[in-house]
Amino acid sequence: FQWESMKIFIAFYVILHSFLLSKMEASIDVYLGSYSTEITRWRYSTSRTLQFVEAYFSGNGPSWLVANGAYLYAANENDARIQAFSMNSNLELVSLNGKETFGEYPCFISVAPNGKFILVANYGMGALNSFPVDSSTGNLLEPYTVFQSPANTSHMHCAEIFEGDTDTYVAVVDLGLDTVSQYKLNSQGIQSSLPTNTITFAPGMGPRHIKFHPFLPFAVVICELSNALITLSLDRSSGLLSQPPDLSSVTISTLRAQADATDMRAAEITFSPNGKFLYASNRDVATDPTRFRSSIAVFEVTGETNISLKMIQQVTSNGNYPRYFQLIKEGTELIVVNQIDNNFVSYLVDVDTGLIDEESAVITTHPYLYKPTHALFVGH
């Protein structure tokens, strides 16, 4: 009788342990940046909803977050500072040090391939920072700063790194100057205060972000002010982009044909992991709650040398001002954060067709979802 009872107990224990383990493995932790003063940590479940875990003071407007090993760095946009944190084994954030950027409105951070420094784009004053990182503590050291000219019209939006076969560059996208400038990097940071290469767009295009294709020789720039995507050729060996002879031939709208572009501003862009599709977000800056014009557009990528983009879908973002979105779980789920409507939306995605299942939308609202601007998933 005792042995039978013991077998039942062991079987129950194994089942319970397996169940709890599956639940632990099923959830993902995600940090959200925002225009509040805090970074918030959430648990994203298999039901595609968020559960609030904890909030951490960062500064005024931690709008962009990056992870570098066991450390997290936040761009406090309205303080013109970068704040460093360590992530302990429970993924709790422990504040380290902070540094000024010597610019205004830092809004984008990228991590060097070797993890020895981070790069920061400042929307104001034309400042691009290279912050060395203390590898033993995670603390930020004093930055090397490059100023793009003229500083009063420079509005950097991102600093995206591409590691070529021979050289590594950071592509700095400047909405005010209508340029993408590439600065060469070495193992310690920015090699020169002068760009190696600059791509110039028509005045008023307003480039915002750039994404490099995962394996084909091109990159795409999304232009905020003109709601456009521009395809640029890329030498994947040297890492350098090429100025197209005719920009109009490589430009496509992020909006549907004949759509009213009044008060519309494009924002984020990303490729699917398989490289077959490109996604872009459109924001309605008029913030009229009755218009429902904010959206996510899907483009099919065709060709290997003569690349072309074709819009195949546009779906509502289920909230206004989708400043940021991200594909997770090998491209099977799309996450959107709507800054003005203060929500977090999850969609299912068909990886073979690239199409978003609009009916699958799961919308999370919460008092701590205040003006969300960025999402950083850990361990997905």
Buried (B, 14 or more C-beta within 10 A) or exposed (E): EEEEEEEEEEEEEEEEEEEEEEEEEEBBBBBBBBBBBBBBBBBBBEEBBBEBBBBBEBBBBBBBBBBBEEBBBBBBBBBBBBBBBBBEEEBEBEEBBBBBBBBBBBBBBBBBEEEBBBBBBBBBBBBBBBBBBBEEEBBBEEBBBBBBEEBEEBBBBBBBBBBBEEBBBBBBBBBBBBBBBBBBBEEEBBBEEEBBBBBEBEEEBBBBBBBBBEEBBBBBBBBBBBBBBBBBBBBBEBBBBEEBEEBEEBBBBBBEEEBEBEEBBBBBBBBBBBEBBBBBBBBBBEEEEEEEBBBBBBBBBEEEEEBEBEBEBBBBBBBBBBBBBBBBBEBEBBBBBBBBBBBBBBBBBEBEEBBBEBEEBBBBEBEBBBBBBBBBBEEE
